[in-house]
């Protein structure tokens, strides 16, 4: 996944990994080492995306999920001793409630680590870095952010892109950051130099760009790859500081520490790097 995201690279401790593997193998012969694959903790229910190719994508014909985050969740559950993983589709609109209400045990769903979210959830170490980009149609002839002045920008409702966009525009002097008008759910907001519309799904956002309802769409670069084509490009002079994706669990839950420890071990031994390379 070059260009739109950067992995959190960690030193590959291959020697230690080999020693540990050999030691575990020896102990298994003596019945003293158990494998996570043969876990006895039952099923771990994980909230994932179903619409992001390369991260979490549901093949509706087969009912199977595919992607980097699917593999991460599967390996994580195995190492934690779970015998099975149940994947549950979540969206930016409902994932917070799904985790808060215990409908899923964890989120591995392009969920960026943010201070506002840490008030309600615990996060593992980041397993993926990703920046927000701005996508426009080639036919718009817009090649710089300044070309969007007076225009309409679309984002995904439920994501944290909209507030970050507002801050970025203010920091860049593109806008004074003051809201001129807004509807009740803030899906239609007017600023001084641009109009913000938020959509219920990325597909609707992409369609709005194609239909000319918005002049640009701001979204995570990794997600943007799903909706790119020969008729679109990203603006080279626009990027919002990298977003770090982490596994979210309920605040102070029994899962929080094991999840964090397991993801860290997957970073340390190079597993995350290998999975990212697989889906690159």
Beta strands, then each sheet from edge to edge (+ up, - down):
strand 1: 5-6
strand 2: 43-48
strand 3: 51-52
strand 4: 56-59
strand 5: 64-66
strand 6: 84-89
strand 7: 106-107
strand 8: 121-123
strand 9: 128-137
strand 10: 152-156
strand 11: 181-182
strand 12: 188-190
strand 13: 195-199
strand 14: 216-220
strand 15: 232-234
strand 16: 240-245
strand 17: 248-250
sheet 1: 1+ 9- 14+ 10+ 13+ 12- 11+
sheet 2: 1+ 9- 15+
sheet 3: 1+ 9- 16+
sheet 4: 6+ 2+ 7+
sheet 5: 3+ 4- 5+
sheet 6: 8+ 17-
end
